[in-house]
Amino acid sequence: MELTKIIITVALSFTITMVMADQSPLPSTRVSRFLQANNPRAANHCKNNEGICGATSTCCNNKCVDLVTDSNNCGACHNKCKYTEVCCRGECVNVSFDKRHCGGCNHRCASNEYCVYGMCNYA
């Protein structure tokens, strides 16, 4: 009998809390700010308005993107880099073999060195 009272009390408390918070006990379909920031498909709803995106971003497909570093919009909207490439300065490059971006963006090898497997002057 005592256990039944406790269960009913907890259930009522939960229901009242949900009603007061104007939430349903079912999982929400809303995406959290953290997931939205890390989700490349999450829209910022910029609607081609440059003022919303800021100085370094551009509005592509109703999303604010950085054309200099975004591999899905590299240099221009909808210009997707290949799987083995990275977007460096708005250009799709293979950082494993590019002397200007060896191992990462803007890591230049010396003039007499080669970039192999992302390392300058690899043996």
Disulfide bonds with the S-S distance in Angstrom:
Cys46-Cys59 1.92
Cys53-Cys64 2.26
Cys60-Cys77 1.82
Cys74-Cys87 2.25
Cys81-Cys92 2.10
Cys88-Cys105 2.01
Cys102-Cys115 2.18
Cys109-Cys120 2.01
